[in-house]
Amino acid sequence: MIKRYSLLCAVVFFPAAAFAQSTDPSWLDDLGAQLAAEQECSVEYYIDATEGGVVGRRIFEARAQCLDGRQFDGVREEPEEQFTISECGVQMC
């Protein structure tokens, strides 16, 4: 009985895990790929990711935290396909 139950659990729960998807919007994947290619940044997480619009144009903005501690701001305004990326420096107040 236990073996049969284990097999049933594997069949029922495995497909759900196989189709898990990121909850991030696709434009964050685009930003992460561009950061990896241009800045050798492996994104650990995003800070203040926002989408907005001005006069009918979509604007995408986010700050990315790299695994090595660097941070970059990325901004893209449609119809542009690439983000404008700038490194965040240390600020002193």
Backbone torsions as a table, in degrees:
resi	resn	phi	psi	omega
1	MET	NA	-41.8	-178.6
2	ILE	-64.7	-42.2	179.5
3	LYS	-62.6	-42.7	-180.0
4	ARG	-62.7	-41.6	178.4
5	TYR	-65.0	-41.7	179.1
6	SER	-62.6	-42.6	178.5
7	LEU	-64.2	-41.9	178.1
8	LEU	-61.4	-43.4	178.5
9	CYS	-62.0	-42.3	179.9
10	ALA	-62.9	-40.9	-179.6
11	VAL	-69.1	-39.7	-176.7
12	VAL	-75.6	-42.7	-172.6
13	PHE	-91.2	-26.3	-177.4
14	PHE	-62.7	-46.9	-178.9
15	PRO	-59.4	-35.6	179.8
16	ALA	-63.4	-40.8	179.8
17	ALA	-70.0	-33.9	-177.6
18	ALA	-67.7	-25.8	-177.2
19	PHE	-104.7	15.9	179.4
20	ALA	-63.6	138.7	-179.2
21	GLN	-124.5	158.1	176.1
22	SER	-66.5	145.6	175.9
23	THR	-89.8	-3.7	178.5
24	ASP	-74.9	147.0	174.2
25	PRO	-64.6	153.6	-176.5
26	SER	-61.7	-28.3	-179.5
27	TRP	-66.8	-26.0	174.9
28	LEU	-69.5	-33.7	173.8
29	ASP	-63.4	-39.9	177.7
30	ASP	-62.7	-44.3	179.3
31	LEU	-63.3	-43.8	179.1
32	GLY	-60.8	-40.8	178.9
33	ALA	-66.2	-40.5	179.3
34	GLN	-67.3	-40.5	177.5
35	LEU	-63.9	-39.9	178.6
36	ALA	-63.0	-43.4	-177.3
37	ALA	-72.0	-43.0	-172.9
38	GLU	-91.5	-32.4	-172.4
39	GLN	-119.6	1.0	-175.4
40	GLU	52.5	44.7	-178.8
41	CYS	-106.5	121.7	172.1
42	SER	-97.0	109.1	-172.7
43	VAL	-68.2	126.3	175.7
44	GLU	-87.7	-44.0	177.1
45	TYR	-164.3	168.1	179.2
46	TYR	-111.5	146.4	178.7
47	ILE	-118.7	133.7	174.5
48	ASP	52.8	49.8	175.6
49	ALA	-76.4	122.3	-177.8
50	THR	-134.9	151.7	172.4
51	GLU	-123.1	138.2	178.7
52	GLY	-152.2	-172.8	-179.6
53	GLY	-148.2	145.4	175.7
54	VAL	-137.1	120.8	178.2
55	VAL	48.9	48.9	175.7
56	GLY	78.9	2.5	178.9
57	ARG	-106.6	135.3	177.6
58	ARG	-82.8	138.4	177.5
59	ILE	-124.2	132.3	-179.6
60	PHE	-119.7	127.8	-178.5
61	GLU	-137.1	141.7	175.3
62	ALA	-161.0	153.6	170.5
63	ARG	-107.7	130.4	-178.9
64	ALA	-108.4	135.0	174.3
65	GLN	-100.8	119.3	178.9
66	CYS	-84.1	158.6	178.1
67	LEU	-60.3	-29.3	-178.8
68	ASP	-86.4	5.4	175.6
69	GLY	98.5	-14.1	178.2
70	ARG	-72.0	156.5	176.0
71	GLN	-129.6	142.7	178.8
72	PHE	-132.3	143.1	171.1
73	ASP	-98.9	136.6	176.6
74	GLY	-126.2	133.0	179.8
75	VAL	-133.9	133.6	175.3
76	ARG	-136.4	130.8	176.6
77	GLU	-115.8	123.5	178.6
78	GLU	-61.0	141.9	16.2
79	PRO	-92.0	7.4	179.7
80	GLU	-57.1	146.7	179.0
81	GLU	-103.5	-20.6	-179.5
82	GLN	-104.2	150.6	175.5
83	PHE	-86.0	147.6	167.3
84	THR	-88.1	121.0	-173.9
85	ILE	-114.3	133.4	175.5
86	SER	-134.7	139.0	179.9
87	GLU	-78.6	138.3	177.9
88	CYS	-85.0	123.6	178.0
89	GLY	-95.7	174.0	177.9
90	VAL	-74.2	131.5	179.3
91	GLN	-108.4	136.7	177.0
92	MET	-115.1	132.0	-178.8
93	CYS	-103.0	NA	NA
